[in-house]
Amino acid sequence: MSVQDTIKQQVTSNKVVLYMKGSPDFPQCGFSARAVQVLRACGVEDIFSVDVLEEPEIRQGIKDYANWPTIPQLYVNGEFVGGSDIVTEMYQSGELQKLLK
């Protein structure tokens, strides 16, 4: 199975997927920490996360998959939502809460 197949399987078989540095309980960068905080503020407890620091092939593969250069990346219902700034803006406008319901 290729890295792209693995990523596709992860994002399509989990409702909320966060590609991040570290884990939800121990984020390894501020942007990843903010994405987790926003998701938890929306009431999301069950975050399927992938630590790109432990999986370098996923770290590059996810950038290619979404054509998005930065980590973290949030996927909801198999769709790419965005990185930390977009997720924060969507939370502030109420869009993210609707998407996650």
N, C-alpha and C positions, 0 to 999 in steps of 0.2 A: 504494500500500500504506500503510495507517495505521500509526501508531507501535505500536499494540497488535498488529497483524499482524506487524510486524518483530520485536517482542519474542517473540511466540509462535514464530516461525520460528527465532529464535536459541536459545530454551530447548529446543525439541523436536529440533533437528538437531545438538546438541552434548551430550555426556554430562555435562560439568561446565561450568557457566556462572556467572561471577561478575560482577555489576554492581558497580563499585567506582569510587573516586576515584583516578585515575592508572592505572598498569599494574602487573602482577605484579612487574616488575623495578624500577619506580619508583612505589610507592604514594604517594598524596598526602594520606593521613590515617592515623592510627594504627589505626583500626578496619579499614580496608581492608588495611593491612599485616598485622594479626593474622590476618585471614581467609586471606590468601595463605600465611602461615607455617603455619597449621593444615593447609591443603590439601597443602602440600609435605611436612609431617610425616607425612601419610597416604600419601605416595608419588605424589601427583598431579603430574605434570609438565606435562600438556597441559591448561592452563586456558584456556578461551575466555573472555576478559574484555572488558567494555565499559566504557570510561572515560566516566562520566556527566558529567565536567567538560567534555569535548569535544563531548558530544551532549546539550544541555539538554532537547530534546524527549523523549529516552529517560529522562533523570533524573526528569522528572515522570511520564512514562508508566509506568515500572517501579513507581513507588509506587502508581499506580492498578491496575496489572496484578495485583499481589500483595495489594493493600490493606494495604501495610506501609509505614510512613512514613520509614524510614531506609535509608541506603546504608552498607555493602555489602549485597547480597542474593545468596544462593547458591541455585542450581538444580542438581539432580542428576537425570538421566533425565527432564527435563521437569517435575519437581515442585519447588515452592518449599520450601527447607529452612529458611532463616531468615537472620537478620543475624549480626553478629560475635559477640554474646554467646551466642546459641543454638548457633552453629557450634562455639564454644570449649567449651561445656558438653557437646555431643554428642561432641566429640573426647575430652574427659576421661573420659567414661563408656564410650567404645568404640563408641558407636552410629554415629558418622560413618564410622569405618573399615569397618564392615559395609556401610553404604550405598554406599560408594565401590568396593567389591570387584566 
